[in-house]
Amino acid sequence: MYLAAGDYFHHTRTCHGRTAECYDLHDNHESVGHLYYGQYSTTLYAEKAQDFIRKHDPETPLFLYLSFQAVHAPLQVPQQYISMYRDIYDQDIDRMTYAAMTTCMDEAIGNVTQALKESGLLNNSIIVFSTDNGGAVSFGASNWPLKGHKGGLSKDTRVRCTREAYGRCTREAYGDRHSYGVHISNHT
């Protein structure tokens, strides 16, 4: 998706109450939203990544950038994930949906990681998880124990980054100290 806040199932965008007259889902420069109408974007993106990994020659390096739409408004998720949280957040549909979206994304990341493992690529991988800002508390997010929220003045929730290293990229191979850092920028 080129624009934020796209429909997770229809791959169109609503802005100020109006749905865009076009699909906002692309494969490189080709509009493909109509081909995937009704498919949830989080699972669709994971399936595409898994297919890409399985077709990749394990003897050549791979760089895969997978940017999930989740967990961004609009709050949408398949019903099976909502059902998992009905007893916990019964009175707060936004919080329940947000938790369900996070679970679906977590499952998708697990599936992509499993594809790396099955393809023999995981043991030479570094996986970086990043976010561009804290969640929007008005849409069910919780940024605790950090302060602030998306759109707020506090910079406490702006960027959180973590990594997982496997095989030859592990702490045992390189030790605990590194002379380099990670820089991620969001110029919005």
JOFEN-V998303 format. One line per field, one symbol per residue. ss: DSSP state (@ for helix, = for strand, . for the rest). phi: phi as a letter, one per 30 degrees, with the letter a starting at -180 (. if undefined). A space follows every 50 residues. Layout:
ss->???
phi->???
This chain:
ss->.....=......===..==......==..==.@@@@....@@@@@@@@@@ @@@@@.......................@@@@@@@.......@@@@@@@@ @@@@@@@@@@@@@@@@@@...@@@.=====......@@@........... ..........=====.@@@.@@@@..............
phi->.dcdidddccicbcbhicdddbdbbbchccdbeddcejcddddddddddd dddddddddcdbcbcccdddcbdddbaeeedeedceddcedbdddddddd dddddddddddddddddddicddbbbcccbbdadddddcjdbcecdciae idddcdcdbbbbbbcbhdcdeddcidcbcbbcbbcbcc
